Amino acid sequence: MHKMPEQILLGHGSGGRLSQDLIKNIMLPAFQNQALAEMHDGARLTINGTKLAFTTDSYVVKPRFFPGGNIGKLAVCGTVNDLAVCGAQPLYLSAGFILEEGLSMAEFRQIVASMAEMAAAAGVEIVTGDTKVVEKGAVDGIYINTAGVGAMLPGVQIAANRVKPGQDIIVSGFLGDHAIAVMSERHGLTLPAQIVSDCAPLNKLIQKLLTEVPEIAMLRDPTRGGLATTLNEIAVDAGVGVMLDENLIPVRPEVQAVCALLGFDSLYLANEGKVIVFVEKELSEKVLTIMHQTETAGAACVVGTVTEKMSGQVVLKTKIGGLRLLDMLSGEQLPRIC
C-alpha cells in the first residue's frame, strides 16, 4: 500500500488512484452514508416514495474555449450525463459561478448562452444558482459548479453489483476526442478539423436505451481518467475482471497519432460525450441498433467482455496478441481537462 502525500497534488483531480485515495481515506469516512457508499456518478434517493437522482460537479477546464465547446457547454452536458447514467431523467440544474475580476463580459455572455443552448437541447431547466467575484489572479477567469436533479426511470436498476461475467461491454463511439481537442487549444497545436470535443448531452439516447432495454446492468460516462480508469472502478466495485480487445476499441487515427507523438495513452483520455454500457451478450445487438440510429453514438461497438477471472482488474488483449494490464493511473496525463 502506498503512502498518501502530505499535500494536495494535481493528480488528486485526475479521477485515478490519487483521487480514489482522497475519496476513500478522507471523504467517505467523514461523510459516510448509504447513498454516498454506492460511489456512482450521482446519489440515488427516495423522498416520500419518489425516487430521485442528485449530482454535482465543478468545471475548471483550461482553456475556457476549445474546438467543439467551452466551459459552459461542458458544465451542463457533464451534469446531465451524470444523472442519465444513474438511470434518471434529468430535470433541473443549478449553476454557480466563481468569476475573476476582469473577465470579459462578452465572454461571460457567450458561456452563459452555451449553457442555455445545451439545457434546451437536453430538455432541462437551470432554475437556481449563485455568483461570486474574486480578485484578479485568484481563479483562472471562471469556474463553474453545477448540480442536477432527475427522476429515476421506472424499472431501471443501474448498479455495479449487476455486472456479471459473460456480459458485453459497449462504448458509444470514438475515444479521446475531448482531451485531445482541449490539449491542442491549450498548446496551440493545429489538428484536423474533425478533432473536436465530443461534449454532448446523452440523456435522450440513454433514456431510449433504458426504455427499450431495461435489462442494462451498468452505465458510466468515461470522463476523467478515460475508459481504463472507469472500467477499473467498476471491476473493483463489482468484483469481476474485464477483458478488452485493442482491435475493437474505436480511436481516431489522428488522436492515436497525437498520443504517440506526445506520449499519451488514449485509453486514459477524458471523454465528455460517451457512455459505457454493460449488457448481456444476447441484448448487445439490440443496444447497438438503437445507438447506431443516433448522431452521438453512430460508431458504438463492443470493446470487451466481463470475466470471472482477474477479479478487480482490467486487461487489454493487444493488437499483436499479447496481454497488458491496464491499471489506474497515479498521476494526471492532462490536468484541468474538465
N, C-alpha and C positions, 0 to 999 in steps of 0.2 A: 504494500500500500504506500502510495506516495504522500509526502507531507504537503499540507496546504501552505501556500505562500503567506507571508505576513501582511501583504498589501494587495489591493485590487489591481489586476493586470488587464490589459486589453483582451486577453484570451478568455477572461471571465464572461465576456459578452458574445462568445463565439457560438454558443449552443452545443459545444463539445464537452470534453471531460472536465475542464475547469468550471464551466457553467454548471454541470451536474454536481460538482463538489460544493459549489456555493449554495445551490438549492438544497441538497440533501444534508449538508452539515450545518447550515446556518438557518435557512428559511423554514424548511419543513419542521425541525424541532421547535421553532418559535411559534409557528402558526398552525400546528397540526390540527387537522380535521378531516373528515371523511371525503368531502368534495375535493379538497386540495390533494389528498393522497392518491387520487386517480392519475394525477400528473398528465392530463390531456391538454389540448390547446385551449381549453376553457373548462369552467366548472359547470356540472350538470346539477340543477337544484330543483326541488319541488316545494312550491309555496301554495298552501291551501289547495292542494291537489293538482295545481298547474305545473307542468314540467317545463323548465326554462334552462337555457344555456347562457352563461355570462363569461365575458373575456375582456382582457385589456392588454394593450401593447403600447410601446413608445418607439418613436422613429427619430433617428439621428443621422440618417444617410448623408454621406458626403461623396459627391456634390449634391446640392438640393435638386438640380435638374439633370437628367441623364436621358439617353436615347430610349424613347418609349414611355417616359413618365417623369414624375417628380415626387417630392416627399409627401405632398398631399394625396396624390393618387395612391401611393404606396400605403399610406395610413388607413384609408378607407378599405382598400382591397384586402389588406392584411387582416384587419379585424373581421370583415365579412367572412373571409375564408376560414378563419379560426372557429367561428361559430358554425359554419357549414360542416366542417369535418367532425364536429361534435355530434352531428345528426340533427341540427336545428335549422329552422328557417330564420335568418337574420331579420330583425325588425327595426331596432333603434340603436343609434350610436351617440356617443358624446365626443366632443373634440376639445382638448386642452392644448393651448399654445404657449410656449415659452419663447418670446421674441427678443432678439438682440437689438439694443438701441442702434439705430442707423440702418436697419433693414429697409430696403426699398419698398415703398407702399405698392408700387406696380407689381413687384414680385410676390408680395403677400396676396394681392388680389388674384394673381394667376394661380397660386397654390390653392386658395380657397375655392376658386372656380373649378379647379380639377376635382376637389373633394365633392363639390355639389354634383358634378357630372357623373362621378363614379357612384355616388349614393343613389342617384336616379337610375343608373344602369343596373344596380343591384336590387333596386326596389326597397331601399331602406331610407330612414329619415334621420338627420342629425338634429337631435332635439334639446341638447343642453351642452354646456361647455364652460371654459374658463380661459382667461388670458392673463399672462404675466409678462412684464418687460424688465429685462435685466441690463446691467451696464455693458457697454461695448467691450467685447473680449470675453464675457462670461459664458456665452454659448456661441455656437457657430451658425449665426444667422437665425435659425428657427429650429426648435424641437417640437414634435407633436406627440401628444398622448391621446389615444382613442380607446374607448370602452364600448362594448356592444352587448345587447340583449337579444335573444332569439327564442322562439317557441320550438320545443322538441317535436320532431315529426313523429306521429303515432306509429307504434310497432317497430321502431328502429332501435337497435342495440349496437352501438359502436363502442367496443372496448377491447383492450389488449388481451384479456383472458378468452376472447373468442377467436383469436388467431391460433390455428391448429396446423399440424403437419399435413402436407398434401395440398394446401391452398396455393393458388397462384398469386403472384404479386404483379400488379399492373401500374405503370406510370402513364400520365396523361399526355406526355409529349417530350420535346427536346429539353435536355437538362443544361443548366449553367448559363443560359442566355442573360438572365438578370445580372448576375455577378460580373460577367464579362462586359456588359453594357455600362455598368456603373464604373468599373475599373478603367475602361477605355476613356471615359469622360474625365475621370479623376486625373489620369496621367497624360491626357492629350494625345491618345492614340487614334489613328484612323482605321476603322474597321468596316467591313462590308455593310451595306445598308440594311441587310436582313438581320443583323445582330442588334436587336433592341430588347429592352426588358420585357419579360413575359407577364409583367404585372397586370392582373385582371381579376374581376370578381368571379368566383367559381360556384356561387351558391345555387344558381339556377341549374347548372349541369349536375351538381351533387344532389339537389332535390329530385331531379328526374331519375338519377341513378337509384336513389334510395326508395323512390316510389315504385319503380319497376323491378328493382332487385333488392328488396328489404333484407335479404339474407346476407348482404355485405357485412363482413365481420369487423373491419377496421378501415379507417380513413385517416390520413395525415397529409399536411402540406409540407414538403421538404424545403423549408426556408433556411434559416441559419444552420450551417453545417451540412446542408445538402442531403442527397439521397443516403449516403453512407451513414451519417450521424443519426438521421431519423430512423433508419432500419435498425441500427444498434440499440437505440432506445426501446423500440418495440420488441426486439428479440429478447432483451433483458427482462422487460416487464411481462412478456408472455411466456418466458421460459422455453423458447424454441430456437432453432437455428434458421438462418436464412442463406440460401444459395442463389447467387446472381450469375447471369451469363453475360460476359462482356460483349459478345457478339449481338446481343439483343438490346442493349441499353442505348437509347437514342440521344446522341450528342452531335451537334452540327460539326462538320469538318473544320469550319472556321474557328469555332470555340475550342475544339481539340488542338488546333494549331497554336492558338494563343496560350493555352495551358502548357503545351510542350515548350514553347519559347520562354515562358516566364516561370516555369516550374510549379504550376498549379495542378491540382487533381480535380477533374471535372465532377467526380462523384461526391466531392465535398463542397461544391459551389452552391451558393444560395439561389433559390428559385422563388418567385412570388406569384406564379400563376399556374402551378402544377399540383396535382394530387396523386397520392399513392393509395391504391385500393387493394385490400386483401379479400379474396373471394374463393369459394370452392371452384375447382377446375371446370366442373360441368356448367358453371354460370359465367365463365370468363368470356365466352363468345358473345353472350348477351350484353355484358358490360361494355365490351369493345364496340359492338354495333351502336350502342347509344352514344358512346364517346365520339365515334367517327362521324356522327351526324352533326357535330358542333365545330365551330371555328376554333375554340380554345383547346380541343382535345383530338384534333384530326390525326395526330401522329401517335395516339395512345397505343401501347403494346405491352405484352407480358415480358417482364425482365428477369423473373426468377420464381422460386418456389420456397415454401416453408418446409423445413425438415425437422425431424425429431433429434437428429444428430447435432453436435456442436452447439448445445444449448447456450443461448445468450451471445452468440457470435454471428458475424456476417462474413461470408466467404465469397470471393469472386472467382469464377472459372474464367481464366484469361483467354485471349484470342488464340494463343498458341497451345492451349490445353492445360496449363498449369493452374494451381490454386493459390490465391492471395488472400490473406486475412485483412479485412477492412476494419480497422479499429477506430475508436473515436479519436479525433484529433485533440491534442492537449492545448494547442495554441490556436491562432487565428490566421487563416490564409489571407483573408481580406477583411480588415476591420471596418466597422460602420457601413455595412452593406445594406442595412435596412433601418 
